[in-house]
Amino acid sequence: MTNVHDFSAHLLTGEEVSLSRWRGRVLLIVNTASACGFTPQYAGLEDLYEEFGDDGLTVLGFPCNQFGQQEPGDGAQIADFCARNYRITFPMFQKIEVNGPDAHPLFQYLKKEKRGLLGTDSIKWNFTKFLVDRDGIPVTRFAPLAKPEELEEPIRKLL
C-alpha cells in the first residue's frame, strides 16, 4: 500500500531525502510561499513544530510558485527568507509544483487521498495543509484559511 513514506523530495540544500526518514512521526505537509497573504502562517507552523516536535510532530514545507507567482525565489532565497523572517527550523524542500502535469508525485498522492472542498483534487492556493499519521497515511486536508493554531487538537489526537 502506498503512503507518504514511499516518496522522496529534495531539501533546500539539494539533498534528496526519502520521507521514510520521518516514519513513526505525525507529519504536517504544507505548500508554502514567501509573498502570500497567508505567509504569516509560517510563524504558527514553526510554533506547532516547536510545541509538538518532541512528542512526534514534524512539519514539512514545500514552496510552490503556482499561485500568483508568490514564491519567485530560488532555494537560497527561500531559506534566507524563512530563517530571517520566521526562524523556521522545520525541514523545507525545494520549490515544486502541486497541480498540473508536473505536480510532485507526493502531492499527486495527497490530493488523491484527501480531496478538497466539493471533492475537488486540485490545490486552490498556498498553505494547504495535509495532516498525516505515524504510518504515513493522510488523515485530513486543511484549506489555506485554516490557521496553524486551529490544527492543535487534530494533531494532539494523532500524537
N, C-alpha and C positions, 0 to 999 in steps of 0.2 A: 504494500500500500504506500502511496506517495504521501510525504509530509514535508514540511519546510526544511527538515534536516537533509533532504535529498538535493538541495540546491546549493550553489556557491555564488559568490559575488566578489568583486574587488573592493577592498577598503580604499579610503582616500590616499593611502600610502602607495597603492598599486598592488599590494599583496592580495592574491586570491585566497579566499578562505571558504571553507565549507560551513554552512550554517549548522552542521552537526557539532561544531565547536561549542554550541550552546545547548546541546542535548541535555535534558533534565532541568532546563530553566524555562520560566514563563517568558515569552517574547512579546514585545510591543513593537510592531514593524510599521514605520511611518514614512510616507513620501513627503519630503521636505522641500523648502525653497527659502532663499535668503531675502527676497524682496517682495514678500506677500503680506497681505493684511493679517494672515494667521501666523506669520513668522514669530511673534512674541510667544507662541506656544512652545518654542524651544526651551524657554525658562521652566515651564511646567513639566515638560518631558524630562529635563535634567533633574528636577525636584523628585519626580517619580523614581528615576534611576537611583538617585542617592538614598531615598527613603526605603525603597524595597529591594535594592540590589543585593544586600546581604541575605535577604530572605529568598532570593532566587529569580528576581526580575532582571531582564536585560532589554534595553531599548535599542533598536537598530534603525538608524536614519538613512534613507535613500533619497538623495537630492534628485530633483526632476525639473526640467525646463519646459515641459509641455503645456503649462498653464500660464498664459500671459508672459512667457519668456521671463519668469520671475526667479530663475536660477541660472544667470548667464555666465557665472564664473567657472574657472577650472578647479581641479581638486585642491590646489594650494590656496586659492582664494576662498573656497568654501571652508576649508579647515581653519584659515585665519579668521574669517567672519564668525564662525561658530565659537571658537576659543575666545576671541576678543569681546564679543557682544553677549554671549550666553554661557561662557565657561563650560562648554559641552565636553563631557568625558565619556559619554557612551559611544559605541562604535558607529562611525559614519562611513558610508560607502561612496564609491564613485558615482557620478551622475548617470542615471538610467532613464529609460522611457517606461511608463507604466501602462500606456494604452497603445493601440495600433499594432501593426505587424512586427514592429521592432521592440515590443514590450518585453522586459526582462522575464524570463521563464518563472521566476519566483512570483512576480505579480500576476502573470497569467494564471498560475495556480491559485493564488489567494483570491483573485476576483471570481474564479470559477467556484471555489468552495464557499465563499461568503459574498453573495450578491448584494448590490446596493439597493437603494430605495426603488420600490416597484419592480424588483427583480432584475434591474439592470446590472450588467457586469462591468461597465467602464467606470473608471475613477473620475469623479467630477471635478476635483480640484486638489490643490496641495493640502497636506496634513490630514489625509485619510489615514485611519489607523486600523491595524489588524491585531487583535489580541490572540495569541497562540499558546496552547497549553504546553506542559512539560514534555509531552510526547510529540510535539511538532504539529499538532492538529489545530487549524484555525477555529476559534470559538466564536468570535464576534468581530463585526466590522463597525467602525465608528466614523461618522461623517466628519468633515473638517470643522464644523461648528462645535463638535464635542470637545470641551476643554480638557486638558490632561487631568486636572483635579477631579473631574467627573468620572474618571476611569478608576479611581482608587478602590471602590467597592468591588467591581468585577475583577480587578487584579488580585485583591485580597482573597477572593473565593478560589482562585487558581493556585495561590501560594499555599 
